[in-house]
Amino acid sequence: MPEILTRSNVVVSAIIISFFVIYLVFLRLYLTQTARQFKADFKSQNTSEILGLDTFKLASRLNALTSTLNWVCIDATLSNKTFYKQMKSKNCKTGILQEQISIEDESVPQLKIHLTLRLAKILESGALVFLVFQVIILYAFMRLSAQQIKLELKYEATISELAQKLAHDIRSPLGALNIVSKNLFNTDSAEKSIFENSIHQINGIAESLLIQTRAQVSMTKISTTNIKSESWNVSATLLNLLDEKRILSPHISFQTDLPDEPIFAIFDRVEFQRTISNILNNSIEACESRSEAQVQISLRNYSVKWQVSIMDNGKGIPKNILNTVGQKGLSFEKTHGTGLGLYLVKQFAEANGGYLEIQSDTDVGTLLTLTFNKTI
């Protein structure tokens, strides 16, 4: 454990802890609301059985619920005599991840049904993944702090940039998790795929951050090209990313123009995803005011190069600042912009032997093209 914590690390630690606390509060509120809704539905659907003290039918209904609910305890009594009881744990009280409810009716006070419901397993898993992710990030910054007292002052700027990069890139996958979690009980296979892809993207960001922070500690210059070396399908990666954006922005018409033959790359796939996600986020924001907002992503295969292009029909970029787009810290018409989006896109392209081109007309739209050399 480092003896000295820099101010930036303290801030990052506080942000990480705050995120987790907010997430726990969200889960607790979601569980409470779910339990209340279940109580109201059960009473309305079984009014005649409750008022008629039909313990046989009530027991059958409760038994049927055990296969659909994530329950901990079920205890139903009539005049203090149990007619149905199931227990997975001795702890049936309300806690962070479980909620105890009582189903009673004033006209039949002798009938009492107590249930303890637990958070859906997919949400519990999400909370665990979120916690592990934060521990990884915190561990990376703590390791960096232990060595930082020996580094020159210029490396503090690198740490700050990594923290900004994390804050900028984490918003999109977390937004997807938030959208999917609100519809968990109606989750279909497509939404489950989005959930899993978002979790994978978060883990990839954490892995990339660990590699970069360790390299800074050892004062070794790294390139995004040596983080990953396995080949991956560019078209498939783009389609997975578009699935996430369609969930987040259903009002946008996303179109694709992809070749039949697959294109493979060997540089870091997670960094590529983050780069394309940044461009798509900019296009989506630029189209927000359009009644028929459109974003098109194209992939072109040439003899020695390949290109990915993203075109939107948004508000465009004024000619007087078009040449400055991509500079660090420059943000155009964004209230909460960090000025890192296109800067990181440009850095990624150049680090992998490619380049970025931007064409834009005010009130017409913007076309961004990334060109890379073929490596396979």
N, C-alpha and C positions, 0 to 999 in steps of 0.2 A: 504493500500500500504506500503510495507516494506520500512524502512528508509535506510537500508544497503543492497546492492546487492553484492553477492559474485562474484568473477571473473568467476566461472564456469557458473553461471546463466546468466551473461552478454553475455558470449560466446554462450550459448544455445539460448538466445533471438535473438542474431544477426543471428544465423544459421536459426532459424525459419522465421525471417523476410526476409532473403535472399531467402529461398525456395519459399516463397509466391511471392516475386517480380519476380523471375525467372519464376514461373508458370504463372503470369500475362503477362509477355513478350511473353511466348510461345503462350498463348491464343490470344494475339494481332496479332502476326505474322501469326498464323493460320487463323484468321479472314480475315486479309488483303489478304492473298494468295487465300482464298476461294472466296472473292469478285472479285478479278482480274480474276480468272478462270471463274466465272459466267459471268462477262462482256464479256470476249472473246467468250464463248460458245453462249451467247445470240445473239451477233452480227453475228457470223458465221451461226447460225441456222435460222436467220431471215433477211438475207441480202436482199432478194428480196422485203420483206415487207417494210424494212427501205428505200431502194432506191426508191421504188414505192409509198412511203408515204401512205401505206395501213393502215390507223389508225384503221379500224374495226378489221383486223386480229391481229394487234399489241395489241389492247385492249383485245382481246380474249386470246392471249398468256399470257399477263400480269395477267389476271384474273385467268388463270389456274395455274400460278406460286404461287398464294397466298395460295394454299392448300399444297404446298410442301416446300416453303421457310419460314424461320423464319425472316420475314420482319417487318419493322417499318413504313416506308413511301414509297409510289409509286406515282410519279407525272410525267405524260407524256403530252407534249404539242406540238402543231403544229402551227407555226406562233403565238406563245404566247397564243394560245387558248387550254385550257385543253380538252383532249379527254379521259383521264383515270386518276383517282385519288383515292387513298386509304390511310388512315392515322390511325395508332393505337396510335400515340403520337404526340404532337406538337413539340417535340425535334427530328428533323431529321438530325442533324449534326453528324459528326464523333465523336465518344467517345471511351472509353476503350473497351466497349463490343459491339459497333456497328460501321459500316463503310458505308459511303455514296459514291455511285458511279454514274457516269454520262455516259450514252450511247448515243454517237453522231457520226455523219459521216460528214466529211468535204464537201462532195458533196451535202448534204441536211442539211445545218446548221439550217434551220427552225424547224427541228424535234429534240426534246430533251426529253430524258427519264432519270429521276433521281430516284434512288432506295436507300433506307437505309436498309442494312441487319444487323441482330443481330446475335450474337453468338448462336450456336445450344443450345437448352435448356439442353441437357444432359451435355454439357461442362459447362454451367452456374451453374448447380447443382453440378458438380464436384468441381468447384471453391469454391462454398459455403461450401461444405463438408470439403474441404481442409482448408479453413479459420477457420471453427469451430474447426477442429482438432487441428490447431496450437494455437488457443485461449485457448483450454483446457490444452494443454501442457504448455503454457506460464503461465496460471493461477496456475497450479500445482507447477511450480518452484517459482512463486512469493509468494505463500503461504508458501512454504518451506523456502524461504529467510526471511520471517517475524519471523520465529522461530529459524532460524539457528544460530543467534547470542547467543542463550542460550544453544546451544548444544556443546558438546565437539568436539575437532578437528577431532576425528576418524570418525565422521559422514560425513565429507566432502568427504572421499573416497567413501562412499556409493552413494552420489549424483553423483560423477564423473562416477561411474560404471553404474548408471541408464541412464546417458546421452549417454555413449558409447553403452549401450544396445539398446537404442532408435535408434541411428544412424545406428547400425548394422542391426536391424530387419526391419526398415522402407523401405529399398532399394527394397526388393522383391515385396511388394504390389504396391509401387509407379511405379516400372518398368512395372507391368501389366497394370496399369492405362495409362501409357504413350503409350504402344503398342496399346491398344484398342482405345484410343483417336485419333490415326492417321488414323483409318479406320472407323470413326464414321458413315459416310454416307452409309457404307456398313455393318453396324452392324447387325448380326443375333442374334437369341435368345441365342445361346451359348456364344457369346461375351458379351451380356448384363449380363448373369449370372456371367461371370468372373468379370465384372465391379462391380457388386453388392457384390460379395464375397470379392473383394479387399477392397472396402469401409468398409465392415463389419470388416475385419481384422484390418484395421487402427483404427476403433473405438474401437475394442477390446484392441489393444495395448495402446490406450489413457486411457481407463478405468483401465487397469491393472496398468499403471504407476501412475494414481491418487491414487489408493488404496495403492500402495507401498510407495509413498511419504508421504501420510497422516500417515501411520503407523510409518515411520521414525520420523516424527515430534512429534508423541506422544511417541516415544521411545519404541514402541511395536514390538516385534519380530513377523513376519508373515511367513506363509508358503504358497506356491502356491496351496496347497490342500484346503485352506479355502477361496479362492477367489470365486470359483464357486461350486455349489453343485448339480445342475440338471444333470440328466443322458443324454448322447449323444452317437450317433452311431459312432464307430471308423471307420468302413469301409466307411461310407458316407463322413466323414470328410477327410479321405485320398484321396478319389476320387475327391472331390472338390479342394483339394490342387493340385492334379496332373493336373486338368484342367488348373490351372494357369500356372504351369510349362510347359505344352505343348505349350501354347501360347508364353511364353518367350523363349523357346528352341525347336523350331520345328525340329531341326536337330538331336535331341536325341530320341531314341526309348524307350519309357516308357512302361514297362510291369507290370502287376499286378497278384498277386496270393492271392485272398481273399476268406475266407470261405463263404459258403452259409448262415450259421446262423450268425446273427448280434452279434457283441460284443459291450457291453455298458460300459462306464466309467463315473465316477462322479467327477474326478478332472477337473481343468480348461481347457476347450477345446481350448481357444485362445492360452494359453501357449503351449499346445500340438501341435497346428498348427505351431507355431513359431519354436518349437523344430524340428519337421519333416522337415519344410522348410529349416532350417539351414543345416540339413544332406543332403537334396536333392541338395541344392546349392553347397555343397562341392563335391558331386558326379558329378554334371553337369560340374563343373570346371575341375575335374580330367579327364573327358572324352573328353574335347574340341578337343584334338589333334587326337582322334580316327576317322577313316573313317566310322566305324559302331559303334557309341557310343550307349551304352545300360545302362539303369538304371531300376532295378526291385525292386518293393516294395511288400513285403509279409506280411500276417497277419496270425498268428497261434493261435488256440484256444485249451488250455489244461484244465485239470480238475480244477486246482486252480490258474493257471496263463494264461497270454496271451502275445504274442510277436509280435512286428513289426520289420521287417528287411528290410534294404535298401542295395542293392548290385549293384556295378557298375563294368565296365570293363576298368576303368581308369588306371592311371600310378601307383597307389598303394602308400604305405607308407614304407619307408626303415625300416628294422628291428631294426636298432640302435636307432630310435626315436619313435618306435611304443608304447613303454611303457610310454612315456612322453606325448602322445597325450591326450588332455583333460585338461591339466594344463592351468591355466589362463595366458594369454599373449603369449602363444606359437602358432605361425603361421608357417605353412609349405609351402614353395614355393609360397607365395602370396605377390604380390607387395604392395597391399593396405589392407592386412589382419590385423584384430584387435586382433586376438588371443582369441576371445570371443566365437566363434561358438560352438565348441565341449565342451568347458568349460561350457557354458550355458546348452547344452544338458545333460551333466553329472549331473549338479546341479539340473535340472528339474527332471530327473529320480530318483535321490536319495531323493529329497524332497517329492516325491510321492510313496516312498516305493519300488522303482524299481532299476534297475542297467543297465549300458551300457557295452556292449562287442564289441570289435573291432578286426577283423581279416583282414590281408592285405598281399599281395605279390606284390613286385615291378614288374611293367609292366603286371600284371595280373588283379588286381582290389582290391576292398575293400568291406567288409561286416560289417555293423554296425547293432547291434541288441539291442533293448530296451525291457526289460522284466518287466512286472507289475503284481501285485497280482490282482485277480478278486475281484471286490467289489460289483457286482450285480449278 
